[in-house]
């Protein structure tokens, strides 16, 4: 079973040259440099399946969502317990992890719409006046201040060639990996390596969630659909608020491929 990344479109058929002009050969068209600045080349993710994100370099990622705790309201003894548990958690890890904290602006629109619907069904005039003042206050506050919401995640990687292989990728640089020619090449993973990666990712995720539980932090591993929603919201912060990601069951295409050169646009009503 092979995991295929972004497909390279097939070359377009050679068009006949106009009269009086030399015909373009296939070798001349092959010399034209490909455009590396595409969305598929910029994304480092090749596929999302089985609660894992498969990267283009053949490595795997799992994401664990964590619930926050109020450290400031704890007593000194409780704080020491959390700090010692966090220290033991880090010392128990035999693999690298990444702590990802995402700040996202809260969309207050649905909350205001809910208040407006409650106000319409209210018969008490005094409560209507109070709710109008409260709705105006919330609306003005949302416009003047950025109400942010924080989400906490732990990214768990697995490199089939060994975790030391990650040092080579870090030395290459972020932009060097994005615009390198190797990104357009599909890396195939055999069944044995893929099954081993699934088991190792599960063991690492269980170890992380067990360590977080010792600190009183509730956590859960993101499923395939939740991973897709997370990456969609991260890469499209403005669009995700207005156009949330739909159900994966309604998606019939497995990937999007660039149309060959010269393909006419679809007619109205066509697919």
Buried (B, 14 or more C-beta within 10 A) or exposed (E): EEBBBBBEEEEEEEEEEEEEEEEEEEEEEEEEEEEEEEEBBEBBBBBBEBBBBBBBBBBBBBBBBBEEBEEEEBEEEEEEBBEEBBEEBEEEEEBEBEEBEBEBEEBBEEEBEEBEEEBEEEEEEEEEEEBEEEBEEBBEEBEEEEEEEEBBBBBBBBBBEEEEEBEEBEEEEEEEBBEBEEBBEEBEBEEEBBEEBBEBBBEBBEBBBEBBEBBEBEBEBBEBBBBBBBBBBEEEEEEBBEEEBEEEEEEEEEEEEEEEEEEEEEEEEEE
